[in-house]
Amino acid sequence: MKFNATLALRHLTWAAILVAGTAHAGVVWDEASDGDFSNNGLAPSFVTLMVGTSTIMGTTGMSPSTNIVDRDYFTITVPAGHVWDSMMLLPGSGGIGGGAFLGLMGGPQFTVPADTQTAAGLLGWTIYEEGNVGGDLLLAMALPGLGSSGFEIPLPAGTYSFWVQELSVGVAPYNFELSITAVPEVPTAMAMFGGLALLASVLRIRR
């Protein structure tokens, strides 16, 4: 059998990816079936994420009859040995009028009051609308300025809390897809790159 260098390298690369961890995807919270998110930032709903991509689905907006804003607060935990690298806005999301608000804090509570006039205390925030579908909201919140602390992506393991709201009358749905990635352990990473280096040497010799 003829040695296929390209195919061999491709197989080794995929094997290394599988060693690093298997990714999963799915909806981890849907307000339509799992219940409304907490309206209290000091007692946010806890959402358990999967390694890979997890989708969070909800609605916000102001009631036309009561003028009460449906604010959503929820918390996630990025487990040890993992990082949070993106938060994509999926189709079916959008604000009303000027867009919906998304705020981020570190920790298990959202302590910034709903009537705040500044971004003090927030890790980051952004305004999103239908035109932002397909964009990375984590990147938008990380950009320095407008009150953001200018944090670096990916975010490390830890607990993070969210505040979602739309101040216009109506219902504004949102669908967020968060990506949690396992960080390869040092021995695994060394073995992976060592194997690639060895294969590269073999390919040079055979050529």
N, C-alpha and C positions, 0 to 999 in steps of 0.2 A: 504494500500500500504506500502511495506517495505521501510524504509528510506535507501537510497543509499548514503552513505557519500562521496564516491569518486566522484560520478556524481554531487552531490551538490557543492562540492568544485570546480570542473571543471567549472560549470556554473558561479559561482561567480567570478572566476578568469577571464573568458572571458568577463563578464560584466564589470569588472574593466578596462580591456584593452580598451573596446569600449568607456567607459566614457572618457578616456584620449585623444581620438581623432581617427577619421577614416583615414586610410592611403590610398593614391592613387598612381598610377604608370602610367608612360607613357613617350613618347618621347616629350621633350619640345623644342628641336632644332635639326634639321637635315639639314646639309648644302645642301643636294641634293634638298630639297624643300623649305627651309627657307632662303637660300642665304648664301654666304661665310661670315665667321667670319671676323671681322675687322683685318687689318694688322697693325694697329696703337695702341700701348699699351696705349697711352694717351687718346684714344677714343675707348675703347673696346666695343664689342657688349654686350648688356644686356640680360641675360637669366633669365626668371622667373621660379622658381622651384615650385614644388607642395610639399605639406606635404606628406611624404612617399618617394617613389623612383622616380627620374626623370632621363631620359636618354638623354645624349648629344652626337650627332654623327657628325663627321667631318673628314676632311683629311688634311694632311700636307705633306711636301716634297719639293724637288727642281726640277724645270723645266729643262729638258734636253736641251732645245733650248735656254733658256735665263740665266740659272744658278741662277734664282731668287728663294729664299726660300719663300714658302707660310707659313708665321707665322700666327697663330691664337691667338687672344686675346679676352677674354670674361669675363664678371663679373656676379656674383650672389649676392643675398642678402638673408641671413638667417633671417627670421622675428623674431620679439620679441616673447619670450615665446617658442622658438624652438632652437634646436642645430643641428649641422652638424656632423654626426657620422661615415660616410664611403664614399668612392669613389671607386667603384669596376671597374676593367677593364674587359669589356665584350668580348665575342668571336667576331672575325672579326677585332680585333685590332692588331697592331704590328708596329714595326719600320723596318727600312731598314739597314742592316749591324749591326752597334753597338747599335741600338735602338733609340727611339724618346725621346725628352725632354719635361718634364712637370714642370712648375714653378708656385709658389703660392705666392701672396702678399696680405696683408690686405689693404683694401681701394678700391675706385672706378676706379683706374688707375693702369697700370703696368709701373712704372717709371724707372725700371732697363733697361738700353739700351741693344739692341740685340747683340752688340759686346762686352758685359762685359766679363771679364776674371775671375771674382770672383762671389761668391754667396752673396756678401754683399747687404743687402736690401731685400733679399727674406725671406719670412716666412718659406719656405721649397721648395725642388725640388726633382725630381727623374728621372731616365732613365727607360723606360719600353719597352718591346718587346713582341712578341707573347707568349713567355714562361711565362709571368707574368699574362696572362689571368686568371681570377678568383681570383686575388689578390687585396688587398685593397691599392690603391695608396695614400690615405690620411695617412694611417699608415706608408707607405714607406717614405712620405715626412716629417712625424713628428719625425722620428728617429733622434736623435742628431748626429752631425758630418757631414762632407762633406758640411758644409755651412748651414745646417738646424739649426734653432733656438731651435729645440727640443720641439715643442709645444705639449700641451696635447689634447687628444681626449676625448669627442667631443669638437668641436670648438663652441663658443657661437654665439649668434645672432650678425649680423654685415654684412659688405660688403667685398667680397673677389674677387680678380682678378687672371686670369690664363693666362699663356703663353705656347703654344704648338708649337713645331717645330721639323722637321726632316731635317738634313742637307745633307742627301744623295740624289742622283738623283732618282726620282720615286715618287710614290704616297703611302703614309702611312695612312691608315684609323685608326680612333680611335672611340671607343664607351665607354663613361663613364657613370656609374650609381651612382648618388649621393643620399644619404639618409638623409632626413631632418625629425627630430622627435620632436613632441610636448612635452614640459615639463609640466607634470601635475601641476596645481595650488595647493598650499599648502592645502586648504580645501578639494579639491578633493582627493589628495593623502592621507590625514588623514582619510577621510571617507572610502577610499578603504581599507587601512590597518586595520582600525578599524573593518570593516565588516569581513575581513578575520580572525581577532583575535576572534571576536564573534563566527563565525562559528566553529573555532577550539575548542572553549570552549564547544559548543553544542555537537560536535563530541565526545569529551572526556567524557562528561556526559552520552551520549547515549551508549557508549561502556562500 
